[in-house]
Amino acid sequence: MTEQDTTKFSKTVLAWFTDNGRKDLPWQQEPTPYRVWVSEIMLQQTQVQTVIPYYQRFMERFPMIEDLAGAPTDQVLHLWTGLGYYARARNLHKTAQLIVSDFNGAFPADCAQLESLPGIGRSTAGAIAALAMDIRAPILDGNVKRVLTRCFAVAGWPEQTGVKTQLWELADTLTPDMQVADYTQAMMDLGATVCTRSNPSCEVCPLNKKCIAKAENAIADYPGKKPKRTLPTKTVAMYILQDKEGKVLLEKRPPTGIWGSLYSLPEGQLDDEEAVLANQSYPLKKAQELDPIRHTFSHYHLDITPVRLGEQHQIPAVAENDRWLWYSLDHSHEVGLAAPVKKLLNSLAN
């Protein structure tokens, strides 16, 4: 593309944004690097309407980065419960602590330094720089990928190395030197509200005359699909043990791996309930198996069989420490919960 082409592209996008772009999202009000960063992390793999109430609660509890840095991990995970991809929350917490300790609480105004922080990739770094600091930096989130692959007919799955390289080159070339924040938001808005995954509104798209996919009647071919693969299935039993007050025994998971640092029900295999609590010697009686639950991760299905244990003559004395927690079903404990566990606890409460 010539410089004239790229200038025309950005001017078209900016003109559309003036009349049609989103300008009332919570993180657009006082777009500090901290507020933009939290929103960008939450918006990874999650839709705007889902994120908004989580973001508002998060900002009420942690209005400043110092508040987040000084908070207990359990509290951060509690406010994240339901958003999924919990590594995002753990990295958010780590990065807040690093920015406070190493950067005196101020985000570095350099994309390379931003990318060096946990959980911040190239696109997120670009969004923080562009939206909060008006620094020229390209972004390439899912919405922008969709716009670019269709407009320029970039074939192939966008996560393949060669395809992604091509898209980054396009994103960088098209990003203007001025009005960077508006342009960046406009490209995300185009993908989110016009050039949608299904049933895009091509008739109102400002790029419809430039869009190769539309001209070729091939919108559905872009972006290219991820190669299909069959996900393996794993099975586990989750044991529900309640004390005389109805509180449920939960176990904190290791800090790494699936559901890292979240509280979950003790796990085992079916008919292995005697091993539920390591080093606890007392009889456990299986009362009933509840309806199974399937929870799907990106790389496998997990089939969970909840097993409700019967009333015991004596409940073991398990101290409430960093590993074990007697959890009240009124959700008064501020801890992070694995999604299927929260669902099970809600069903018990009801």
Helices and strands as residue ranges (DSSP letters): H 3-20, G 26-28, H 33-43, H 48-61, H 65-69, H 73-80, H 87-102, H 111-115, H 122-127, I 128-132, H 133-133, H 142-151, H 161-174, H 180-189, I 190-194, G 202-204, H 212-215, G 219-221, E 233-240, E 248-252, E 263-264, E 267-268, G 273-275, E 286-289, E 293-296, E 301-309, E 324-327, H 339-349
